[in-house]
Amino acid sequence: MADYTIHSQHHHFGWDNSLEPTQVIDSGQTVTFGTIDASGGQLNAQSTTADVATLDFGKVNPVTGPVYINGAEPGDALAVTIRELAPSGWGWTANIPGFGLLADDFTDAYLNVWTFEKEAARATFRDGIHIPLKAFPGTIGVAPAAAGEHSVVPPRVCGGNLDIRDLSAGTTLYLPVQVAGALFSVGDTHAAQGDGEVCGTAIESPMDITLSFELVKGAQLPAPQFTTPAPVTRHHDDKGYYVTTGVSGDLMTAAKDAVRAMIDHLGKHYDLSPEDAYLLCSVGCDLRISEIVDMPNWVVSMYLPLALFA
């Protein structure tokens, strides 16, 4: 049972340490947050690709809050334990022109709307292709010390748009506090995502998320850190992986080449269009740095879980 509930109408669109808190809590208390999807409600279960082209970027990635934690001071850490996530029955994944790792390759808008099989805890992409649900908040953080409003899109050393898929139920995230009260907010909830979120979106889905808070005095963290309740190496690997690689003296080029090779593989072997393959890479595949020491070339790998094809 949460000590407080904050509904989704209490949201904002940028980090700003002058915002009035929606709730004041003590260390040790628990809060349930209602969140809006990353489009800020501009997309819904009936949306089409045409709606992606008209998105107002001033209304994306809303976060619910902020919450003031009594006793929080700069130099402390706020330990946020993720207790529960309750996804809605739908979500969306889109290619947004000008956004994503392969923005130069995919210049047109594209949208996939998902419905969830709650008992099976998965979402169907195409016949024979299913994405296991693993919910987490894409954006979670505290207000920065710098005055004024700051975009919620880039991640920051005090949290924000981290998009770390392992921040799921049971994980404790430690956020560096930069202002009195911390001013914590959360949103951009994802029903599933691959490491890298390469097309720029995950399975974006509104949901309720329950979090508990503890202060760690004088922690002096340089950036967010977290602990997980169980191993994270086994994401969806019951049937193994197919892996593509990119090799280059530039890490971003290697990453792009690994994704391009996977898109090509998905087209040849699973009859997916380039757009569908790109979205599947974003929500179901994991992009990993395999080697970053053997100069002059680095290796980035993209892992496709074969369990998706069940």
Kinemage of the C-alpha trace (Angstrom):
@kinemage 1
@onewidth
@group {chain A} dominant
@subgroup {mainchain}
@vectorlist {calphas} color= white
{ca met a 1} P 0.000 0.000 0.000
{ca ala a 2} L 1.352 3.396 -0.983
{ca asp a 3} L 1.378 6.294 1.454
{ca tyr a 4} L 0.400 8.678 -1.351
{ca thr a 5} L -0.968 8.606 -4.897
{ca ile a 6} L -0.110 11.262 -7.473
{ca his a 7} L -2.328 11.239 -10.544
{ca ser a 8} L -1.074 11.791 -14.073
{ca gln a 9} L -2.577 15.262 -14.408
{ca his a 10} L 0.205 16.421 -12.079
{ca his a 11} L 2.868 16.322 -14.782
{ca his a 12} L 5.392 18.687 -16.314
{ca phe a 13} L 7.481 18.766 -19.498
{ca gly a 14} L 10.935 19.881 -18.355
{ca trp a 15} L 13.256 19.750 -15.348
{ca asp a 16} L 13.024 22.946 -13.322
{ca asn a 17} L 14.024 23.345 -9.682
{ca ser a 18} L 11.580 26.232 -9.245
{ca leu a 19} L 8.512 23.986 -9.730
{ca glu a 20} L 6.192 23.682 -6.759
{ca pro a 21} L 6.092 20.111 -5.423
{ca thr a 22} L 2.897 18.134 -5.865
{ca gln a 23} L 3.598 16.178 -2.670
{ca val a 24} L 5.925 16.374 0.320
{ca ile a 25} L 7.049 13.042 1.793
{ca asp a 26} L 9.475 11.641 4.349
{ca ser a 27} L 12.281 9.209 3.745
{ca gly a 28} L 10.863 5.683 4.022
{ca gln a 29} L 7.532 6.455 2.391
{ca thr a 30} L 5.987 4.973 -0.762
{ca val a 31} L 4.201 6.754 -3.613
{ca thr a 32} L 2.137 5.512 -6.582
{ca phe a 33} L 2.498 7.695 -9.668
{ca gly a 34} L 0.115 7.743 -12.611
{ca thr a 35} L 1.987 8.430 -15.832
{ca ile a 36} L 1.145 9.501 -19.377
{ca asp a 37} L 2.803 7.867 -22.384
{ca ala a 38} L 5.859 9.482 -23.975
{ca ser a 39} L 3.749 11.296 -26.582
{ca gly a 40} L 2.019 13.210 -23.801
{ca gly a 41} L -1.307 11.683 -24.814
{ca gln a 42} L -0.994 12.760 -28.439
{ca leu a 43} L -1.016 9.112 -29.566
{ca asn a 44} L -3.565 6.496 -28.542
{ca ala a 45} L -4.650 2.972 -29.407
{ca gln a 46} L -6.418 4.215 -32.550
{ca ser a 47} L -3.552 6.345 -33.864
{ca thr a 48} L -2.021 5.907 -37.312
{ca thr a 49} L 1.316 6.781 -38.875
{ca ala a 50} L -0.140 10.110 -40.004
{ca asp a 51} L -0.429 11.133 -36.343
{ca val a 52} L 3.319 10.697 -35.803
{ca ala a 53} L 4.090 13.418 -38.341
{ca thr a 54} L 2.037 15.956 -36.375
{ca leu a 55} L 3.555 15.330 -32.926
{ca asp a 56} L 4.228 18.471 -30.903
{ca phe a 57} L 7.705 17.882 -29.428
{ca gly a 58} L 6.983 20.433 -26.736
{ca lys a 59} L 4.584 17.911 -25.217
{ca val a 60} L 6.692 14.740 -25.292
{ca asn a 61} L 8.096 12.832 -22.314
{ca pro a 62} L 5.911 14.305 -19.569
{ca val a 63} L 6.935 13.308 -16.045
{ca thr a 64} L 4.687 13.131 -12.999
{ca gly a 65} L 5.731 15.139 -9.948
{ca pro a 66} L 7.771 16.699 -8.553
{ca val a 67} L 7.916 15.162 -5.082
{ca tyr a 68} L 9.792 16.920 -2.281
{ca ile a 69} L 11.606 14.596 0.129
{ca asn a 70} L 12.082 16.108 3.581
{ca gly a 71} L 15.733 16.293 4.585
{ca ala a 72} L 17.187 15.795 1.109
{ca glu a 73} L 20.166 18.073 0.480
{ca pro a 74} L 22.768 18.468 -2.265
{ca gly a 75} L 25.384 15.741 -1.903
{ca asp a 76} L 22.871 13.163 -0.670
{ca ala a 77} L 21.556 10.294 -2.756
{ca leu a 78} L 17.906 9.406 -3.150
{ca ala a 79} L 17.440 5.636 -3.164
{ca val a 80} L 14.344 4.849 -5.245
{ca thr a 81} L 13.121 1.264 -5.093
{ca ile a 82} L 10.764 0.225 -7.874
{ca arg a 83} L 7.998 -1.772 -6.197
{ca glu a 84} L 5.415 -2.367 -8.903
{ca leu a 85} L 4.450 -1.350 -12.431
{ca ala a 86} L 0.948 -1.819 -13.815
{ca pro a 87} L 0.969 -1.357 -17.620
{ca ser a 88} L -2.174 -0.425 -19.475
{ca gly a 89} L -3.385 -2.772 -22.204
{ca trp a 90} L -1.746 -0.930 -25.095
{ca gly a 91} L 1.383 0.836 -26.259
{ca trp a 92} L 3.096 2.251 -29.330
{ca thr a 93} L 6.465 2.238 -31.057
{ca ala a 94} L 7.323 4.752 -33.762
{ca asn a 95} L 10.013 5.941 -36.074
{ca ile a 96} L 9.998 9.707 -35.632
{ca pro a 97} L 11.736 11.577 -38.471
{ca gly a 98} L 15.038 13.091 -37.351
{ca phe a 99} L 15.207 10.893 -34.237
{ca gly a 100} L 16.876 7.551 -33.535
{ca leu a 101} L 20.224 5.905 -34.269
{ca leu a 102} L 19.502 5.469 -37.985
{ca ala a 103} L 17.669 8.751 -38.539
{ca asp a 104} L 19.493 9.261 -41.832
{ca asp a 105} L 18.311 5.862 -43.094
{ca phe a 106} L 14.693 6.120 -41.952
{ca thr a 107} L 13.387 9.546 -42.856
{ca asp a 108} L 9.651 8.791 -42.925
{ca ala a 109} L 7.289 8.467 -39.972
{ca tyr a 110} L 6.143 4.960 -39.060
{ca leu a 111} L 3.939 3.658 -36.225
{ca asn a 112} L 3.118 0.312 -34.668
{ca val a 113} L 0.327 0.154 -32.062
{ca trp a 114} L 0.510 -2.790 -29.668
{ca thr a 115} L -2.082 -4.625 -27.598
{ca phe a 116} L -0.913 -6.739 -24.688
{ca glu a 117} L -1.682 -10.341 -23.826
{ca lys a 118} L -1.671 -9.811 -20.074
{ca glu a 119} L -1.864 -13.483 -19.053
{ca ala a 120} L 1.048 -14.352 -21.334
{ca ala a 121} L 2.829 -11.091 -20.388
{ca arg a 122} L 3.700 -10.354 -23.990
{ca ala a 123} L 2.791 -8.186 -26.972
{ca thr a 124} L 2.330 -9.541 -30.490
{ca phe a 125} L 4.291 -7.793 -33.233
{ca arg a 126} L 3.453 -9.979 -36.224
{ca asp a 127} L 2.283 -13.595 -36.576
{ca gly a 128} L 4.902 -15.669 -34.790
{ca ile a 129} L 6.777 -12.689 -33.329
{ca his a 130} L 6.084 -11.784 -29.697
{ca ile a 131} L 7.809 -9.361 -27.329
{ca pro a 132} L 7.874 -10.364 -23.624
{ca leu a 133} L 6.747 -7.481 -21.433
{ca lys a 134} L 9.270 -6.079 -18.965
{ca ala a 135} L 8.008 -2.729 -17.711
{ca phe a 136} L 10.227 0.077 -16.456
{ca pro a 137} L 10.301 3.895 -16.324
{ca gly a 138} L 12.307 5.396 -19.178
{ca thr a 139} L 12.586 8.760 -17.424
{ca ile a 140} L 13.269 8.935 -13.697
{ca gly a 141} L 15.227 11.614 -11.900
{ca val a 142} L 15.534 14.646 -9.686
{ca ala a 143} L 15.803 18.350 -10.477
{ca pro a 144} L 19.184 19.718 -11.619
{ca ala a 145} L 20.956 22.459 -9.702
{ca ala a 146} L 21.062 24.851 -12.668
{ca ala a 147} L 18.226 27.362 -12.699
{ca gly a 148} L 15.562 27.473 -15.402
{ca glu a 149} L 13.777 24.849 -17.450
{ca his a 150} L 15.819 22.057 -19.007
{ca ser a 151} L 14.695 19.601 -21.670
{ca val a 152} L 13.529 16.244 -20.384
{ca val a 153} L 14.837 14.446 -23.503
{ca pro a 154} L 18.582 14.026 -22.744
{ca pro a 155} L 19.739 12.035 -19.695
{ca arg a 156} L 21.595 13.888 -16.964
{ca val a 157} L 23.906 13.086 -14.057
{ca cys a 158} L 20.904 13.489 -11.740
{ca gly a 159} L 18.863 11.000 -13.792
{ca gly a 160} L 16.214 11.809 -16.338
{ca asn a 161} L 15.733 10.011 -19.644
{ca leu a 162} L 18.010 7.080 -18.783
{ca asp a 163} L 16.142 4.395 -20.780
{ca ile a 164} L 17.846 1.601 -18.807
{ca arg a 165} L 15.735 -1.522 -19.310
{ca asp a 166} L 16.982 -3.115 -16.071
{ca leu a 167} L 15.292 -0.454 -13.917
{ca ser a 168} L 12.378 -2.858 -13.507
{ca ala a 169} L 10.469 -4.085 -10.455
{ca gly a 170} L 12.771 -4.829 -7.535
{ca thr a 171} L 15.603 -2.552 -8.655
{ca thr a 172} L 16.889 0.257 -6.440
{ca leu a 173} L 18.156 3.351 -8.250
{ca tyr a 174} L 20.436 5.842 -6.478
{ca leu a 175} L 20.084 9.409 -7.747
{ca pro a 176} L 22.480 12.267 -6.838
{ca val a 177} L 20.516 15.029 -5.108
{ca gln a 178} L 21.335 18.498 -6.431
{ca val a 179} L 18.683 20.702 -4.782
{ca ala a 180} L 16.908 20.808 -1.442
{ca gly a 181} L 14.088 18.266 -1.338
{ca ala a 182} L 15.451 16.493 -4.456
{ca leu a 183} L 12.237 17.277 -6.439
{ca phe a 184} L 11.758 13.792 -7.899
{ca ser a 185} L 9.660 13.047 -11.011
{ca val a 186} L 9.011 9.947 -13.133
{ca gly a 187} L 7.410 9.122 -16.492
{ca asp a 188} L 8.051 7.886 -20.041
{ca thr a 189} L 7.062 4.373 -18.950
{ca his a 190} L 7.961 1.469 -21.224
{ca ala a 191} L 6.291 -1.945 -21.431
{ca ala a 192} L 9.394 -3.397 -23.131
{ca gln a 193} L 12.635 -2.216 -24.728
{ca gly a 194} L 15.870 -3.611 -26.095
{ca asp a 195} L 19.201 -2.283 -24.879
{ca gly a 196} L 19.928 0.814 -26.943
{ca glu a 197} L 16.321 1.683 -27.893
{ca val a 198} L 17.788 2.157 -31.349
{ca cys a 199} L 14.800 3.613 -33.233
{ca gly a 200} L 14.271 6.156 -30.453
{ca thr a 201} L 11.137 4.628 -28.929
{ca ala a 202} L 10.334 1.521 -26.914
{ca ile a 203} L 6.858 0.067 -26.377
{ca glu a 204} L 5.635 3.365 -24.959
{ca ser a 205} L 2.738 2.767 -22.585
{ca pro a 206} L 0.990 4.751 -19.847
{ca met a 207} L 0.973 2.972 -16.502
{ca asp a 208} L 0.951 3.296 -12.738
{ca ile a 209} L 4.283 2.876 -10.973
{ca thr a 210} L 4.805 2.452 -7.222
{ca leu a 211} L 8.107 3.617 -5.732
{ca ser a 212} L 9.580 3.832 -2.254
{ca phe a 213} L 12.163 6.410 -1.197
{ca glu a 214} L 15.089 6.413 1.222
{ca leu a 215} L 17.699 9.107 1.779
{ca val a 216} L 21.390 8.216 1.817
{ca lys a 217} L 23.109 11.149 3.478
{ca gly a 218} L 26.404 12.416 2.093
{ca ala a 219} L 26.658 9.811 -0.670
{ca gln a 220} L 28.346 12.201 -3.147
{ca leu a 221} L 27.506 10.120 -6.211
{ca pro a 222} L 28.860 11.366 -9.567
{ca ala a 223} L 25.917 9.926 -11.549
{ca pro a 224} L 23.068 7.417 -11.094
{ca gln a 225} L 23.861 3.931 -9.870
{ca phe a 226} L 21.572 0.957 -9.239
{ca thr a 227} L 21.285 -2.536 -7.820
{ca thr a 228} L 19.149 -5.329 -9.261
{ca pro a 229} L 17.311 -8.061 -7.333
{ca ala a 230} L 18.369 -10.887 -9.664
{ca pro a 231} L 20.608 -11.635 -12.674
{ca val a 232} L 20.003 -9.497 -15.745
{ca thr a 233} L 22.099 -11.419 -18.281
{ca arg a 234} L 19.189 -13.741 -19.123
{ca his a 235} L 16.747 -11.387 -20.786
{ca his a 236} L 15.059 -13.611 -23.372
{ca asp a 237} L 17.766 -16.161 -24.113
{ca asp a 238} L 15.994 -19.500 -23.634
{ca lys a 239} L 16.497 -20.271 -27.325
{ca gly a 240} L 19.771 -18.446 -27.882
{ca tyr a 241} L 20.582 -15.453 -30.066
{ca tyr a 242} L 21.460 -14.443 -33.585
{ca val a 243} L 24.096 -11.716 -33.389
{ca thr a 244} L 25.305 -9.155 -35.912
{ca thr a 245} L 28.374 -6.960 -35.429
{ca gly a 246} L 29.760 -3.619 -36.510
{ca val a 247} L 33.529 -3.048 -36.603
{ca ser a 248} L 34.903 0.479 -36.928
{ca gly a 249} L 37.308 3.014 -35.522
{ca asp a 250} L 34.237 5.087 -34.605
{ca leu a 251} L 31.946 3.647 -31.932
{ca met a 252} L 28.778 5.209 -33.353
{ca thr a 253} L 29.564 3.909 -36.825
{ca ala a 254} L 30.079 0.414 -35.423
{ca ala a 255} L 26.745 0.641 -33.592
{ca lys a 256} L 24.916 1.767 -36.723
{ca asp a 257} L 26.524 -0.968 -38.819
{ca ala a 258} L 25.498 -3.666 -36.321
{ca val a 259} L 21.889 -2.458 -36.440
{ca arg a 260} L 21.884 -2.200 -40.229
{ca ala a 261} L 23.137 -5.775 -40.476
{ca met a 262} L 20.345 -6.953 -38.150
{ca ile a 263} L 17.705 -5.105 -40.171
{ca asp a 264} L 19.038 -6.852 -43.273
{ca his a 265} L 18.942 -10.233 -41.497
{ca leu a 266} L 15.363 -9.736 -40.325
{ca gly a 267} L 14.282 -8.814 -43.822
{ca lys a 268} L 15.935 -11.812 -45.460
{ca his a 269} L 14.982 -14.465 -42.912
{ca tyr a 270} L 11.691 -13.218 -41.438
{ca asp a 271} L 10.243 -11.233 -44.359
{ca leu a 272} L 10.041 -7.997 -42.356
{ca ser a 273} L 10.019 -4.612 -44.024
{ca pro a 274} L 12.977 -2.368 -43.105
{ca glu a 275} L 10.641 -0.236 -40.987
{ca asp a 276} L 9.263 -3.213 -39.053
{ca ala a 277} L 12.755 -4.655 -38.609
{ca tyr a 278} L 14.017 -1.309 -37.233
{ca leu a 279} L 11.171 -1.148 -34.701
{ca leu a 280} L 11.748 -4.771 -33.681
{ca cys a 281} L 15.438 -4.017 -33.089
{ca ser a 282} L 14.423 -1.167 -30.780
{ca val a 283} L 11.980 -3.116 -28.618
{ca gly a 284} L 13.409 -6.644 -28.697
{ca cys a 285} L 17.147 -6.653 -29.527
{ca asp a 286} L 20.102 -5.678 -27.352
{ca leu a 287} L 22.930 -3.457 -28.601
{ca arg a 288} L 26.155 -4.068 -26.676
{ca ile a 289} L 29.729 -2.838 -26.755
{ca ser a 290} L 31.724 -6.029 -27.197
{ca glu a 291} L 35.230 -4.532 -27.405
{ca ile a 292} L 36.533 -1.006 -26.852
{ca val a 293} L 40.275 -1.549 -26.198
{ca asp a 294} L 41.799 -3.092 -29.326
{ca met a 295} L 42.636 0.082 -31.191
{ca pro a 296} L 42.141 1.291 -33.809
{ca asn a 297} L 38.816 -0.586 -34.198
{ca trp a 298} L 35.939 -1.194 -31.789
{ca val a 299} L 33.227 -3.874 -31.946
{ca val a 300} L 29.510 -3.363 -31.257
{ca ser a 301} L 27.114 -6.331 -31.384
{ca met a 302} L 23.345 -6.561 -31.746
{ca tyr a 303} L 21.697 -9.578 -30.109
{ca leu a 304} L 18.398 -10.909 -31.474
{ca pro a 305} L 16.715 -13.295 -28.985
{ca leu a 306} L 15.399 -16.267 -30.937
{ca ala a 307} L 12.743 -16.671 -28.236
{ca leu a 308} L 10.861 -13.814 -29.910
{ca phe a 309} L 9.908 -16.221 -32.703
{ca ala a 310} L 7.693 -18.602 -30.735
